[in-house]
């Protein structure tokens, strides 16, 4: 099973997508096939943490077989502590996304679920690929279903939002492809591990390598997005179907930054780190300030995501051991929390047909289950201790304060405080205070058993992640040894001392 598990994880959602596309579009048949497929995929992903060997160096469950002779492209996949939990997260959110779409998608279900499962395949492929051309193929594939589904199922102006999303994320992929081909032309390999060694040993000319690293970074920064490359995010969050928005937000770009920029180009990453740290802090504050003034809850969630994803970027480019651990943990927390928020706001939108915050008010007494789950999720998002958001925020901010810059850490902490302000304001405006005319005019229909079956496990997971982060962090730390570790030893003395202390604690 260990020898074929990654191939099964890739093939099962693809087979489900083909099956949905071939069968007739009758009633709930596409939804049932998609649900069964996503549950099987999730079950397969759980094999990874169950059989992952802590302390074992290198990628695990690895498969490396020649595929195309010229150029030398291999089917090369594997996982380590960085990618393992992200694969599980995508597997978890897949059945949740199908159930969230169960009643929301009423037309062309066959197309929707087929493309949704294709999107799952692409995301799994991005996290598993260790051959740069295979990775690039999955990276590009992840754009297509998202753009099509936004255009087809957008709430108000789907085609415009889809075009903006596609152009923003596709155009930077062109220099990424050129950079990958340049690496192959100079080295004769697309293999991640081999390229890592060649770059670390100085086998490639430094000048062109800087431009190559910049091309990689540009493509990933747009996908996150990093300020000021966020022009697509508000429209995409406003128009994307709930299932698509929850599975895509931020994960692909952040993972790629860690794997294919920081780990592949450590010297170049260190050179641009001060700029990325500054942009990350600006993004934290900018996103939080814009979220404070939004009157549409989809756009508020979009700018809140910009702020939180910028915090993760800060953890990555602080280039500290603790910060990178916190960044990975925060990606996982953000995926769970954002998924729950999309489900809850989607339920409100389906019931009341508006995303204008001013139209709501006083819903807590009428929909107590919705209000309770929303409060728990909001508190996790703002980083309340004992919930999942606190762990990653604490690791990132503390490592920034001690190992990067106290000023940037204080500014980032201010953004976290602003995050608490806009989320608590949203909770108060939606669920408390005097009931609005809209709330009084419509029956108070609370979450059904199906929605609660999705949301309560996510709420419990937020609590478990906050109380027992040690269930995740040892695996996260079991990442493939990278040149970044060596680079950290050449940083200023106080950072080197911190790193040595952290290594001793390990």
PyMOL commands that set and color helices and strands:
alter all, ss='L'
color gray80, all
select helices_A, chain A and resi 5-22+29-51+81-100+109-128+132-153+158-187+192-200+206-224+233-239+242-248+251-262+266-292+297-317+321-352+357-359+368-381+388-403+406-431+437-441+449-467+470-477+483-488+493-505
alter helices_A, ss='H'
color red, helices_A
select strands_A, chain A and resi 60-68+73-79
alter strands_A, ss='S'
color yellow, strands_A
deselect
rebuild
show_as cartoon
